[in-house]
Amino acid sequence: MNIGIITINYGTNYGSSAQVYALYKKIQEIKPEAKITVINYIPKRYNFRNRYLSTNKDLSGLGKIVYLLGSAPLKYLNENKFISFQKKYTILSKRIYTEQKAKKLYGDYDVLITGSDQVWNSDYNKGFDPIYFLSFSSNNSTKFSYAASCGKDSYNINEWAQMNRYLKTFAFLSVREKSTYEMFKEKGFTKCKLVLDPSFFISKEGWEDLAISPRKLIKNYLLIYCLDDDESNLITIAKKIAYEKALKTVIIVYGHVWNKYDADITLRNQTPEQFFWLINHAEFVVTNSFHGVAFSINLEKQFVAVKRKKYNNRLDSILSIFNLTNRYMTINSDTKSILEIDYSLIRSIKQEWIRTSERFLNDALNKV
């Protein structure tokens, strides 16, 4: 049996690398005889210009040239850390860039799976990308989604008409956010299932086995993991909590090569394995990332979440599933009133959701 996984695996994002690894390993466990391939699709938004010749700094002329000459090699080296991780732990295909190439190489695979990142976010992907809807498959393939994320709560009429056509070609549907699940049910996709992000398929011990300590060993720290929004509020909240708990602040960042951060220690461009170590050994985590929250729950960390400017339904969903919506904090929140999470209550919720998620994956794979 040939099984192809397509997801947003490319780029410098710890959550993306973790979820594709975890999904690959779970499918391998269910179908050990199968040949499983992560289809290494590179969308247009990851073209050379966007990856190496863009900057979030207000620069022009010689200043911009100097910045790009200095940052491009570092971006390249950092990118390869994530590629190396996937090559080490999965079968990662050669890069493909077009639907035609995907169809030629993988169109006749027995099973094609899309998910579990924001494959169906029409904002993030600059419109719907047909490849993330497995448009390249032939009639010989069984198509399904695992924990596909839309990242947003609604679509306009034209977007939904397009999505509706795509979804009708799937044999099995599952999504990661409650809002998406409810929207799909309302639109008539009543067999759609709500499942956990695949990173939960890997136990705390499983992530520990992959973890590698950073070169600078750190103890007694609060970890700050921030995505691409303005991080100032998040860091302010983190520093308040760290002061009250007598912890150092450690921020882990990637891509922003020379930015300065108001934290005790800035760790730049760590490998995925170092990220796993850092979050596992943190005394506390402050994050606005979905996978920052997912890892905190899975590794039983004390944490708080800070909303971003958009795509917060992902955080809403996972915190709601685990009855942890009280972990949201704002710049005006009283950090002294944070209650400690009792993970003896969370474990049973997690195990039940893992069983539900495994059941969906088992059923889909075994009905092919």
C-alpha positions in Angstrom: 0.0 0.0 0.0 1.3 3.5 -0.9 0.2 6.3 1.4 1.0 10.0 0.7 0.8 12.7 3.3 0.6 16.3 2.2 0.7 19.2 4.7 2.4 22.4 5.3 5.7 20.7 6.2 8.0 23.3 4.5 9.4 26.3 6.4 10.8 27.1 9.8 8.1 26.2 12.2 8.4 23.8 15.1 4.7 22.9 15.1 4.6 22.1 11.4 7.6 19.8 11.8 6.2 18.1 14.9 2.8 17.4 13.4 4.0 15.8 10.2 6.4 13.6 12.2 3.7 12.5 14.6 1.2 11.8 11.8 3.8 9.8 9.9 4.7 7.7 13.0 1.0 7.0 13.9 0.2 5.8 10.3 3.4 3.7 10.3 2.2 2.1 13.5 -1.3 1.3 12.1 0.1 0.2 8.6 3.6 -1.0 9.2 3.6 -2.8 5.8 2.8 0.4 3.9 5.2 2.7 2.1 4.5 6.2 3.6 5.8 9.3 1.9 5.6 12.9 3.0 5.0 14.7 -0.3 7.4 17.7 -0.1 5.2 20.3 -1.8 6.6 23.8 -2.0 3.8 26.4 -2.5 4.4 29.6 -4.4 4.5 31.7 -1.2 7.7 29.8 -0.3 9.5 30.8 -3.5 13.1 32.0 -3.5 12.2 35.7 -3.4 9.9 35.4 -0.4 12.3 33.1 1.5 15.5 35.0 1.0 14.9 38.4 -0.5 12.2 39.8 1.8 12.6 41.6 5.1 10.3 42.8 7.9 12.5 45.8 8.4 12.0 49.2 6.9 15.1 49.3 4.8 16.0 50.6 1.4 19.0 50.9 -0.9 22.4 49.8 0.5 21.0 49.1 4.0 18.6 46.5 2.5 21.3 44.9 0.4 23.6 44.6 3.4 20.8 43.1 5.5 19.8 40.6 2.9 23.4 39.5 2.2 23.9 38.9 5.9 20.5 37.3 6.6 20.0 35.0 3.5 22.8 32.5 4.4 21.5 32.3 8.0 17.9 31.7 6.8 19.2 29.0 4.5 21.1 27.2 7.3 18.1 27.5 9.6 15.7 26.1 6.9 18.0 23.1 6.5 17.7 22.3 10.2 14.0 21.6 9.7 14.5 19.8 6.4 17.1 17.6 8.1 14.7 16.7 10.9 12.0 15.5 8.5 14.5 13.6 6.4 15.8 11.9 9.5 12.5 10.7 10.8 10.2 10.4 7.7 10.5 9.5 4.1 10.5 12.9 2.6 10.0 13.1 -1.2 12.0 15.4 -3.5 10.5 18.8 -3.8 7.6 19.3 -6.1 6.1 22.7 -7.1 3.1 21.9 -9.4 -0.1 20.0 -9.5 1.0 18.3 -12.7 4.1 16.9 -11.0 2.1 15.7 -8.0 -0.4 14.0 -10.2 2.4 12.2 -12.2 4.2 11.0 -9.1 1.5 10.4 -6.5 -1.9 10.6 -8.2 -2.3 6.8 -8.1 -1.3 6.3 -4.5 -3.7 4.0 -2.6 -4.3 6.6 0.1 -3.7 10.4 0.1 -4.0 12.3 3.3 -4.2 16.1 3.8 -3.7 17.9 7.1 -3.0 18.5 9.9 -1.8 22.1 9.7 -3.6 25.2 8.2 -4.0 23.5 4.8 -7.5 25.0 4.3 -6.8 28.6 5.4 -7.5 30.7 2.4 -5.9 33.8 3.9 -2.7 32.1 5.0 -2.3 30.2 1.7 -3.3 33.3 -0.4 -6.4 31.6 -1.6 -7.3 27.9 -1.7 -4.5 25.7 -2.9 -6.0 22.8 -4.8 -3.1 20.6 -3.9 -4.0 20.8 -0.2 -7.4 19.4 -1.3 -5.6 16.5 -3.1 -6.7 17.7 -6.5 -3.9 15.7 -8.1 -5.4 12.3 -7.1 -6.8 9.9 -9.6 -9.9 7.7 -9.2 -7.7 5.0 -7.8 -6.9 6.9 -4.6 -8.9 7.1 -1.4 -8.7 10.7 -0.1 -9.2 11.8 3.5 -8.2 14.6 5.8 -6.7 14.3 9.3 -7.1 17.2 11.6 -7.2 19.7 8.8 -7.2 23.3 10.0 -9.0 26.2 8.4 -7.6 28.7 10.9 -10.7 30.9 10.5 -14.3 30.7 11.3 -16.1 31.6 8.1 -15.8 31.8 4.3 -17.5 34.1 1.8 -20.0 32.6 -0.7 -17.4 32.0 -3.5 -14.9 30.5 -1.2 -17.4 28.1 0.3 -18.7 27.1 -3.2 -15.1 26.2 -4.1 -14.5 24.3 -0.8 -17.8 22.4 -1.1 -16.7 21.0 -4.5 -13.4 19.9 -3.1 -14.8 18.3 0.1 -17.3 16.2 -1.7 -14.4 14.2 -3.2 -13.2 13.0 0.2 -14.0 9.6 1.5 -13.4 10.6 5.2 -13.2 14.1 6.8 -11.7 15.2 10.1 -10.8 18.6 11.3 -8.9 20.2 14.2 -11.1 23.1 15.3 -14.5 23.0 16.9 -15.6 26.0 14.8 -14.7 24.2 11.6 -16.4 21.0 12.7 -19.6 22.9 13.5 -19.4 24.8 10.2 -19.0 21.6 8.2 -21.9 19.9 10.0 -24.1 22.9 9.2 -23.1 22.7 5.6 -24.1 19.1 5.3 -20.9 17.2 6.0 -22.4 15.3 8.9 -19.8 12.5 8.9 -17.0 14.9 9.6 -15.1 14.2 12.8 -13.3 16.4 15.3 -9.9 15.1 16.2 -6.8 16.1 18.1 -3.7 17.5 16.4 -1.4 14.5 15.7 1.3 15.8 18.0 -0.7 14.2 20.8 -0.1 10.8 19.3 3.5 11.1 20.6 3.7 10.7 24.4 5.7 12.9 26.7 8.3 10.1 26.8 8.3 10.0 23.0 9.1 13.7 22.7 11.8 13.3 25.4 13.5 10.6 23.3 13.9 13.1 20.4 14.9 16.1 22.6 18.4 17.5 22.4 19.5 20.2 24.9 20.7 23.5 23.5 24.4 24.3 23.7 23.8 26.7 26.5 22.2 24.6 29.2 19.6 26.5 31.1 17.7 25.9 34.4 14.8 27.4 36.2 13.3 29.3 33.3 10.1 30.5 31.8 9.9 29.8 28.1 8.4 32.4 25.7 7.3 31.0 22.4 5.9 33.7 20.1 4.6 33.5 16.5 4.8 36.4 14.1 2.7 39.0 15.9 4.1 41.9 17.9 5.6 40.1 20.9 5.8 43.0 23.3 2.6 42.3 25.2 3.4 38.6 25.4 6.9 39.3 26.8 5.5 41.8 29.3 3.1 39.2 30.6 5.9 36.6 30.7 8.2 38.9 32.6 5.6 39.6 35.3 5.1 35.8 35.8 8.8 35.1 35.8 9.4 37.8 38.4 6.7 36.4 40.7 8.1 32.8 40.3 11.8 33.8 40.4 12.5 32.4 36.9 14.7 33.5 34.1 12.9 34.5 30.8 14.0 32.5 27.7 12.6 33.4 24.3 13.0 31.0 21.4 12.8 32.6 18.0 13.5 31.8 14.4 13.9 33.7 11.2 14.2 37.2 12.7 18.0 37.2 12.5 19.1 40.3 14.4 16.0 41.4 16.3 16.5 42.2 19.9 14.1 40.8 22.5 13.5 42.0 26.1 14.3 38.6 27.7 17.1 37.3 29.8 18.2 34.8 27.2 17.4 34.8 23.4 17.8 31.4 21.7 17.8 31.8 17.9 17.1 29.2 15.3 17.1 26.1 17.4 16.5 22.7 15.8 13.1 21.0 16.3 14.8 18.6 18.8 16.1 21.5 20.8 12.6 23.1 20.8 11.2 19.8 22.3 13.9 19.9 25.0 13.3 23.6 25.9 9.5 23.3 26.2 9.9 20.0 28.2 12.3 21.5 30.7 10.6 24.8 31.2 9.1 25.6 34.6 6.4 27.7 32.8 5.4 28.5 29.2 3.9 31.7 27.8 2.8 31.4 24.2 0.5 32.6 21.4 1.1 29.5 19.3 -1.3 26.6 18.8 1.5 24.1 19.0 3.0 26.0 22.0 -0.3 25.3 23.8 -0.6 21.7 22.5 2.9 20.8 23.6 2.4 22.5 27.0 -0.7 20.3 27.6 0.9 17.1 26.2 4.1 17.6 28.3 2.0 18.7 31.3 3.6 22.2 31.6 2.1 25.1 33.6 1.3 27.7 30.9 -0.7 30.7 29.8 -1.9 31.6 26.3 -2.1 35.0 24.7 -4.4 35.7 21.8 -3.0 36.8 18.5 -4.5 39.4 16.1 -6.1 36.6 14.1 -6.7 32.8 13.8 -7.5 32.5 17.5 -10.1 29.8 16.9 -7.3 27.3 16.9 -6.4 28.3 20.5 -10.1 28.6 21.5 -10.7 25.0 20.3 -7.8 23.3 22.1 -8.3 25.2 25.3 -12.0 24.4 25.2 -11.5 20.7 24.6 -9.3 20.5 27.7 -11.4 22.8 29.9 -8.5 25.3 30.0 -10.0 28.5 28.7 -9.0 30.2 31.9 -5.4 30.0 30.7 -5.9 33.1 28.5 -4.2 36.2 29.7 -4.0 39.8 28.5 -1.7 42.6 29.4 -4.2 43.7 32.0 -4.6 40.3 33.7 -3.6 39.7 37.3 -0.7 37.3 36.9 -0.7 36.7 40.7 -4.1 34.9 40.4 -3.0 32.2 38.0 -4.1 28.8 39.3 -1.9 25.7 38.8 -3.2 23.2 36.3 -4.2 19.9 37.9 -3.0 17.4 35.2 -4.6 14.5 36.9 -7.9 15.9 35.6 -6.5 16.6 32.1 -5.0 13.1 31.5 -8.4 11.4 31.3 -9.7 14.0 28.8 -6.5 13.6 26.7 -6.7 9.8 26.6 -10.3 9.8 25.6 -9.6 12.3 22.7 -6.5 10.3 21.7 -8.7 7.2 21.5 -11.3 9.0 19.4 -8.6 10.4 17.1 -6.9 7.0 16.7 -10.2 5.4 16.0 -10.9 7.8 13.1 -7.4 7.1 11.6 -7.7 3.4 12.0 -11.2 3.2 10.4 -10.1 5.4 7.5 -7.0 3.4 6.8 -8.5 0.0 7.3 -11.6 0.7 5.0 -9.4 1.4 2.0 
